[in-house]
Amino acid sequence: METMALSPVVVEALGYAGTLVILVSLAVKSIVRFRWLNAAGSLLLVVFAFATRSWPVVAMNLGIIVIDLYFIVRVSSVPRECKLVAAEPTSALLQYFYAQNRDEITALFGETAFADARYFTYFVRGSEVAGLFAWRDSVPGECVVSVDFVTGRYRDTSIGRYFFGNQLPAFRDRGYSRIVYRNVGYGHWKYLRSLGFKDLGGGDFEKEI
């Protein structure tokens, strides 16, 4: 097929690159990152299709870009702050939330983390349950986190930053002076370091509050 200004090799590379980026986007859990990657892949395919004069492909990918940007704006318009709403250990909603996210929660915090927790609270963003924070007492002044989980839609560290930046006085009022994580999964380490937790090694982290 006739190409425009770009060489056939470059055009083909753009097509493969766009396809690869879109495939990678499908494996991303964060909805915002998915939309950005999906839009980037579609943009590459727009250039590819324009160069090869594949007008239906141009139209389709431009439409995908518009849809992706619409959802990015929509998600970004949700209030950035989150609220903590206490959850009763025996509530049907809590049990359902855990059942729906059991595999990810146990992978990060262990098989008994949910059962070991004594206190539960939801992260609520807007009108949606965005995650779960559960903990138990240990030695005096120590809050041991059992579960600190956010659903894929909100997994961009903003909830964690808001929580540890604004909600800690409530934990100090409970008599806690330190928040600790014990033997947490590797997938949580970078997140905890970014929030200022001290890495004690072996999946153990702590932060003075």
Legacy VTK file of the C-alpha trace (Angstrom):
# vtk DataFile Version 3.0
C-alpha trace
ASCII
DATASET POLYDATA
POINTS 209 float
0.000 0.000 0.000
1.308 3.467 -0.825
2.814 5.363 2.060
3.162 9.104 2.523
6.281 10.785 3.927
7.562 7.966 6.133
9.636 5.039 4.950
7.984 1.601 4.878
10.235 0.396 7.716
9.234 3.312 9.970
5.567 2.884 9.121
5.683 -0.824 9.942
7.525 -0.089 13.188
4.811 2.400 14.176
2.147 -0.222 13.588
3.912 -2.819 15.707
4.742 -0.275 18.430
1.142 0.911 18.657
-0.125 -2.651 18.856
2.429 -3.514 21.562
1.542 -0.471 23.686
-2.154 -1.341 23.513
-1.432 -4.947 24.499
0.648 -3.745 27.465
-2.165 -1.397 28.516
-4.500 -4.372 28.874
-2.275 -5.776 31.628
-2.249 -2.552 33.662
-4.515 -2.545 36.718
-4.771 1.207 37.227
-7.635 2.523 35.111
-5.897 5.874 34.585
-2.648 4.265 33.398
-4.632 1.917 31.191
-6.380 4.846 29.517
-3.149 6.801 28.991
-1.335 3.794 27.503
-4.325 2.867 25.391
-4.512 6.420 24.029
-0.757 6.455 23.324
-1.000 3.172 21.433
-3.955 4.441 19.437
-2.067 7.626 18.575
0.779 5.557 17.129
-1.756 3.578 15.116
-3.304 6.824 13.856
0.062 7.847 12.430
0.535 4.361 10.986
-2.935 4.323 9.411
-2.577 7.885 8.103
0.727 6.997 6.457
-0.847 3.968 4.778
-4.068 5.835 3.955
-6.151 3.428 6.044
-8.877 5.944 6.794
-11.258 3.616 8.686
-8.389 2.706 11.021
-7.616 6.401 11.485
-11.237 7.097 12.393
-11.465 4.156 14.805
-8.305 5.045 16.709
-9.174 8.726 16.887
-12.453 7.630 18.441
-10.581 5.453 20.940
-8.358 8.396 21.886
-11.405 10.613 22.484
-13.020 7.921 24.659
-9.816 7.391 26.647
-9.387 11.106 27.278
-13.032 11.394 28.311
-12.604 8.694 30.938
-9.301 10.202 32.153
-11.039 13.544 32.704
-13.988 11.806 34.341
-11.828 9.842 36.773
-9.651 12.880 37.490
-12.741 14.916 38.368
-13.547 12.606 41.293
-12.513 14.332 44.558
-8.914 13.465 45.427
-9.554 13.243 49.145
-10.806 10.060 50.688
-12.824 9.364 53.781
-12.382 6.615 56.309
-15.619 4.799 57.063
-15.587 2.204 59.814
-16.561 -1.320 58.792
-18.065 -3.909 61.088
-16.070 -7.171 61.000
-19.217 -9.217 60.429
-20.847 -6.944 57.859
-21.950 -8.461 54.566
-20.299 -5.656 52.585
-16.918 -6.238 54.229
-17.080 -9.974 53.626
-18.114 -9.393 50.018
-15.321 -6.869 49.418
-12.773 -9.296 50.816
-14.109 -12.196 48.775
-13.913 -10.131 45.590
-10.299 -9.113 46.262
-9.061 -12.096 48.250
-6.354 -13.202 45.801
-4.638 -9.807 45.643
-4.965 -9.190 49.375
-3.506 -12.551 50.371
-0.690 -12.191 47.837
0.411 -8.953 49.498
-0.417 -9.568 53.152
-0.689 -13.307 53.628
-3.434 -15.883 54.013
-4.329 -14.960 57.597
-4.071 -11.156 57.333
-7.800 -10.527 57.083
-8.640 -12.942 59.885
-5.901 -11.494 62.124
-7.190 -7.923 61.843
-9.250 -6.488 64.677
-10.280 -3.137 63.214
-11.529 -2.409 59.689
-12.181 0.779 57.777
-13.004 1.499 54.157
-11.239 4.011 51.976
-14.141 5.854 50.342
-13.566 8.118 47.332
-16.656 10.082 46.339
-19.442 7.514 46.729
-17.291 4.447 45.987
-15.494 2.021 48.257
-11.957 2.380 46.947
-10.128 0.141 49.364
-9.722 -1.395 52.792
-7.451 -0.614 55.714
-7.351 -3.150 58.543
-5.105 -3.363 61.566
-4.560 -4.873 64.979
-2.894 -3.869 68.224
0.537 -5.122 69.177
2.804 -3.671 71.837
1.575 -0.397 73.363
1.647 2.413 70.826
2.104 0.122 67.807
-0.489 -0.212 65.053
0.199 -3.330 62.998
-1.339 -3.073 59.542
-2.949 -6.292 58.372
-4.444 -5.043 55.099
-3.796 -1.825 53.176
-5.502 -2.427 49.860
-6.825 -0.162 47.120
-8.769 -1.372 44.093
-7.246 -1.095 40.635
-9.339 1.927 39.697
-7.629 4.017 42.385
-4.202 2.414 42.516
-2.074 5.512 41.899
-0.817 6.150 45.496
-3.054 9.233 45.880
-5.223 7.562 48.519
-2.186 6.441 50.484
-0.667 9.901 50.322
-3.901 11.502 51.447
-4.375 8.989 54.248
-0.870 9.206 55.676
-0.812 12.957 55.167
-4.204 13.809 56.666
-5.710 10.964 58.674
-2.941 10.096 61.114
-4.211 12.347 63.950
-7.111 9.920 64.416
-4.600 7.122 65.002
-2.553 9.247 67.385
-5.768 9.908 69.307
-6.091 6.136 69.704
-2.704 6.095 71.418
-0.610 4.878 68.487
2.849 6.344 67.927
4.024 4.023 65.187
2.491 2.224 62.197
4.179 -0.999 61.158
3.866 -3.569 58.377
5.160 -7.096 58.948
6.315 -9.412 56.173
4.375 -7.496 53.514
4.608 -8.695 49.901
7.266 -7.299 47.573
4.628 -5.588 45.434
3.929 -3.176 48.311
7.522 -2.184 49.085
7.938 0.632 46.574
4.617 2.123 47.657
5.605 2.131 51.332
9.011 3.626 50.627
7.359 6.411 48.627
5.239 7.231 51.691
8.275 7.611 53.939
8.207 4.251 55.687
11.521 2.942 56.977
12.512 -0.329 55.326
13.619 -2.749 58.040
14.249 -5.582 55.594
12.381 -8.785 54.876
9.134 -6.990 54.125
8.997 -5.149 57.471
8.339 -1.388 57.438
7.561 1.216 60.068
6.703 4.888 60.330
6.611 7.097 63.398
3.465 9.178 63.662
LINES 1 210
209 0 1 2 3 4 5 6 7 8 9 10 11 12 13 14 15 16 17 18 19 20 21 22 23 24 25 26 27 28 29 30 31 32 33 34 35 36 37 38 39 40 41 42 43 44 45 46 47 48 49 50 51 52 53 54 55 56 57 58 59 60 61 62 63 64 65 66 67 68 69 70 71 72 73 74 75 76 77 78 79 80 81 82 83 84 85 86 87 88 89 90 91 92 93 94 95 96 97 98 99 100 101 102 103 104 105 106 107 108 109 110 111 112 113 114 115 116 117 118 119 120 121 122 123 124 125 126 127 128 129 130 131 132 133 134 135 136 137 138 139 140 141 142 143 144 145 146 147 148 149 150 151 152 153 154 155 156 157 158 159 160 161 162 163 164 165 166 167 168 169 170 171 172 173 174 175 176 177 178 179 180 181 182 183 184 185 186 187 188 189 190 191 192 193 194 195 196 197 198 199 200 201 202 203 204 205 206 207 208
